[in-house]
Amino acid sequence: MCSVPAASDHRRQMFGQHNVTASRDTPLLYALPAAVGRRYAGAFWAVAFAFLIVMAFATLPSPLYGLYRTRDNLSTLTVTVVYAVFACGAIVALLCERVVVARIGRRGAMLGGVGTMMTAAAVIGAWKALPGLLVGRVITGVSVGLAAGTATTYLIELRLQDNPNASVVRARTIGTSVNIGALGVGPLIAGVLAEWTSLPLTLPYVLFIVLGALALVGLAGAPETGTPNPDAKATLAVAGIPGTAAAATIAAFSATGLFAGLSGIFLATTFDRPSHALAGATLFLVFSSGVLSQLATGKVRAPRVLALGVTSMLAGVGLIVTAVRLSTPSLVLFLVGGALIGAGAGLVFKGTTGIVLEAAAPEERVAMTSTLIITALFGLSIPVVGAGVALSQGVSAANTVLGFGTAVALGVALSGWALLSRGASGLRGVA
């Protein structure tokens, strides 16, 4: 869900004080020793793996909510609150990301993210009650905020230190793909384990503690790319963004949040498909579609990307509303609609980010990116609670999806139209 400053900004930050020019036309005056190069290359993949594990854990419990609902006698509203509460920890961590990185470095932030994720896994796996779920989800949010706020930039900096002449496109693409795609990997793993093992509410968390330990080992050998200062001043890593950009982002990610928070319940009740593996695979389909759509539009300008995203989301919302309101609900339409929504959300965020950052002053782009990520997390987690309220008050699944889908469609269409009509030159404002 994140974008990063341009490669030239990173090159200036990393090599400018040594008066070294790194470009395609002017080679460096020296080359890194082979052993050092291998160290940076290994560190790159260690950071990517750690980022994958942390982001996958954010949505890991999604296909398990039906089991928690039965175990703890939870209402649908409570289930959505358990899902959404992770945003509290994530937003706080992202707000503090700048000072955390300044004081302990990018490697320290990633180590903290993985360690916090392992703590959350231990809490949820061992404390088998609703309070354990809530506490564990808040801690999960902190881990997500620590990792998402620094991982992609860390990957780019490691790539540049490995080869200062290299293009950072590959590093940025890997970071962005992990950021979104991992949100589907976690539910897929949990759904498969829940479907075909005897410890569905324990084994997924044990597995991620083990994976976290492996990630810590990899990060321990990764070099720091900055110069941490324990006495760095505390500053918030945010900046104002246009209200239309915030609205588009919230609307887009609220639709994917509906799937992450409630798709398992919809599959079990509306479609009579209580399979945990299917619930996990559904989320994998939604989020992987977001990755593929972003990769497929790598050379498309931001306004066109946004327009494609709005179109895809409107089509997807129409399909899921139709799927649940048919006399015989259609699982195929529901899944196709979910894929279109996932693809559309990825494109809306990519297009919105591109338009906003192109209009921003260079020194504001990192802070604006943090604000956009926070807005996306808000959309991914909070609006779905409204659907939980409706279902808990006896509103049918069909009518809940209709109301939620209508709000999403209006939000995406109106905010997307406003962004496109104003153009990049008019995007100075505050959300």
N, C-alpha and C positions, 0 to 999 in steps of 0.2 A: 504493500500500500504506500510505498514511499518513492519519492524521487530525490535526487541529490544534485548538488551544484555541478557546474560544468567541469569537464576534465581540466581545462586550463586553470581554473581556480585551485584545484588540488595541486597541480604542478607548481604553481607559484608559491603555494603555502609550503610545499615540501622541499623545493629546490632553490627557491628564490634567494634565500639568505646565503647560499653558497655561490651565487652568481653563475649557476649552471643552467644552460638553455637546453630543454628537452623538447624536441619536436621531430616531425617526420623528415624535415628538410635539413636540420642541423643535428647530427648525432652527438651523443654525450662524449666528453673528453676521456671518459674512463668506463670500464665495464665492471659489473659486480662479479666477484669470484663465483665459481660454479656452486660451491657449497652454500654460499649465502643465497644465491638464486633459488636453490632447491629448498632452503629453509622458508623463504617467502612463499614459494609455490605450495609447500605443504601446509603452511599457516593459512593460506587462502582457503584451502578445502576444509581445514579444521574449523575455521570461522563459519563457512557455509553450512557445515554439518551441525554446528552448535545452534545456528540461527534456525535451521530446519526443525530441530528437536523442540526448541522453545515455542516456535509458532505453531507447530503441530499439536503441542499440548494445550494450546489455548482453546481448541474446539474438541479435544479428545473426548470429553464426557457426553457430547451431543447425542450419539446413538444409545447412550446408557440412561437417559433421563426417564424412560419408561420404567426401568428397573428401580431407579431411585424413587419414582413416584409410588411404586408398589411397596417398596421396603419401608419408606418413611411416611406413607399415606399423604403424599403431597398433592395439593391442588395444581391445576394447570398454571395459575398465576404464580404460585411459588416456584414452579419449574422454570418459568421465564425469568423470575428474579434471580434464581441461582445461576442461570446462564449469563444474565446481563451484568451481574455485580462485578465481574472481572474488569469491566471498563473503569470502575472507580480506581483500582490500583494502577491500571495501565495509564490513565490520564495523569495521575499524580506523578508517576515515574517519568512520563514524557515531558511534563512541565519542568521537572528537575534535571532533565537529561543533559543540558548544557553544562551545568555546574558539576554533575557527576563525572562526565567525560573530562572536564578540565582538571578535576582533582585526582581521579584515579586512572584516567586514560581509557582508550577504547577497549583494550584487552581487559582491563579491570571491569568495565561495564558489562562486557560479554560474560566474563567469569561470574559476576554477580547475577546476571540474567539466568544462566544455567543453574547456579546454586540455588537461586530462589525457586526456579521451576522444580528442582528436586525436592525442596522443602514442601512445596504445594502438593506434589505427588504423594509424599509421605503422609501429609495431613489428611488428604482426601481418602487415601487407601486405608489408613489405620483408624481414623476417627469416623466410625460408621454411623453417623447421625447428621441431621440437617445442619447444625452449627458447624460441623466439620466441612461440609460441602461449601458453606458460605465463606468460611475463613480461607479454605483452600482456593476458592475461586478468586478472592481478593488478592491473595499472594500470587496466583497465576497472572493476574493483571500486572502486577509489579514486574514480574519476569518478562512479560511481553513488552512492556514499556521500555525496560532497560535494553532489550535486544533490538527491537524495531527502531529505536531512536538512533542507533549507531552502527548496526551491522553492515548495511549497504555501503556507507561511507568507508568503513573499515576495510571492506573487500576491495574497494577502488584504490585505497591508499596502499594496501598490500600489493595489488597488481602493479601500481606505478613504481613501488620500491623494487619489485622483482625486475621490471623492465620499464624504465622511465619513458621510453619511446612508444610504448604499447598503447593501443586504443583501450579506453575504459568501457566500451560498449558491452563487451562480454561480461565484465564484472558487474556492471549495473543491471544487465539483463538477468544474471543469475540471482542477484539480490532481490530484484523485483519479483521474479518467479517464485523464489522461496517464500517471500513475504506473503503472497496470496495463495500459492499452491499448497503450502504446508498446512493451511487451514482445512484442506480436504484430506490430507494424508492422515492426520490424527484420528478423525472419526472413522476412516476406513480401517485402520489398525484396531481401534477399540471395537468396532462393529464385528469384525471377523473373530476377534478373541472372545467377545461376548456370545457369539453364536455357536462357537464350536469348542469352548473350554468350560470347565466346571467352576471357575472363579472369575466371573465376568466383572465384578466390582473391585477386584484386587489385582489380577494379573496385568491389566494395562498400565497400572501405576508402577508396579514393580519393574516392568519392562522399561518404562521411561526413566526410572531412577538409574537403571543400568546404562541406558543410552546416555543419560546425563553425565554419568561418571566417565564414560568414554569421551564425551565432548570436553570435559574438564581436562583430561589428559592431553588432548589435542591442543587446547587453548594454552595449557601451561608452557608449551614450547613456542608459542606464537610471539613474534616481536611486537613491541609497542610502536605505533607509528607517529605518536605525538610526544609532547613533553609535559606530562602531568605535573600540576602544581597543587599540593595539598592546601595551600592558602588562597586558592582562586576564589574570587568573589562570587556570591550566589546571584545568578540572573536567570530569568525565565526564558526558555527557548521557544517563544511564540511571538507571533506578530499578527496584526489584523489582516483578514482576507475579506473579499467582497461577500455580501450576504447571499447573492445568487450562487456563488461557488459553494458556500456552506450548505445551502438548501439542496443543491444538486447532489452533493456528496452524501448528505444525510439520507435523502430519498433513495439513492441508489443502493447504499449499503443496508438500509432498513429492510429491503427485499431479501438480500442474502441472509440477514439476521433472522428473518422469519423462518427460513429453512434451517439455519443452525440451531435455533431455539425450539422449533415445533415440528419439524418435518417428520421426526420419528413418531410423534403422537398422531399426526395426520395420516401417516402410512398405516398405523395400527388401527385407527378408528374409521376413517373415511374410506380407505382402500382395503381394509381387512388384510394388511400385510405387516404383521408384527415383527418381521425379521430384523434383527439388529444389524446384520451384515448389509441388508438392503438400505437401512437408514444411513449407515456409514458410506456406502457406495453412492448414495444420492448426494451427500455433501461433497464427496470427492468429485462428482460430475459437475456440481455447481461451481466450485472454486477452481478446478482445473480448466473449466471453460473460460474463466476470467484470465488465467495465465495465457492460454492459447490466443485469445482475442488480442491481448496486448502484444504478444510476439508477432502476430500476423499483421499488425498495423505499425510496425517499427519505423517505416518511412512515410507514414501518413501525417499530415499536418494536424495540429491539435484541434482546430475547429471541426474538421471533418471527422476526426476520431470521436469527438463529443456527439456529433449528429448521429453517427453510426450507433453509439452507445445508447442514446435516447430511443432510437428506433428499435433496437434489440430488446431493450427493457420493456417498452410498450407491448411488443409482440409477446414476450415472455409472460408478462402480467396477464394479458388477455388469455393466454393458454392455460395458466394455472387456475384462473377464475372459472373458465369453461370446464376444466378437468374435474373440479370438485362440485360443480353445479349440475352436471349431467345426471340423468336418472340412474345410470350406472357409471359411477365415477371412473375416469380413464387415467390409469397409472402412466401410460405412455405419454399422454398430453402433459401430465404433471411433470414428468422427468424432462421432456423437451422444453417445457416452459422454464424449468429450473436452470437448464443449460443456457437458454437465451438470457435469462436474468443474470446469471453469473458472468456471461460474456459481456452483457451490457453494462453491468456494474464496473467491471474492469476498465471498459472503454470510457465510461463517464468519468471515472476518477482520473484516468490517464489524460483525457482531453481537458478536464477542468484544471488539473495540475499544470498542464502545459500552458494553457491560456493565462492562468494567474501568474505563473513564474516568469513567463515572457514579458509581462507588463511590469514586473517588480524590479526594483533596484537590486543589483547583485548582492549587496550586503544584507538584504532582507530575505533572500531566497531560502536560506537554511531554516530560519525561524518560521517563515510561511509554510514550508514543508511540514514542520512539526505541527503547526496548527491544522493543516489539512489531514494529517494522520490522526490527530485527536478527534477531528470532526468525523472521519470515517469510522473510528472506533465507537463514537457516540451513536452513529447511525446503525452500526452493526449490532449493537447491544440494547440500547434503551427503547426504541420504538416498539420492539416485539413485546415488551411488557404490556402495552396497550392491547395487543391481541390476546395475551394471557388473561387480562381483565375481562375482555368480552367473552371468552370461552368459559371462564369461571362464573360469569353471570348468566350462563345458559344460552348464550347466542350460539347458533349452529356453526360448525366449521365452514360450511359453504358461505354463510353470510359474513363471518369473520374475515375470510379470505377476500370476499367481494369488497368489504369496507376498507380493509388494509390495502388491497390492490388498487382501489380507486384513489386512495390518498397518495400512494407511491407514484401512480401514473401521472396524477396532476402535478405532484411535486417535481418529478423528473422533467415532464414536458414544459412546464412553465419556467422553471429555473434554467433548463437547458436553452430554451428559446431566448430568455433574457440574456444569457451569457453570449450566445451567438449573435444576437442583434446588436448588442453594445460593442462587441469586438474587443480585442486586447487593449486598444488604446484608451478605452474608457473604464478600465477595471481598477481604478484607484478607489479604494473604499475600505470600510471596516465592517466585519460581520457583526 
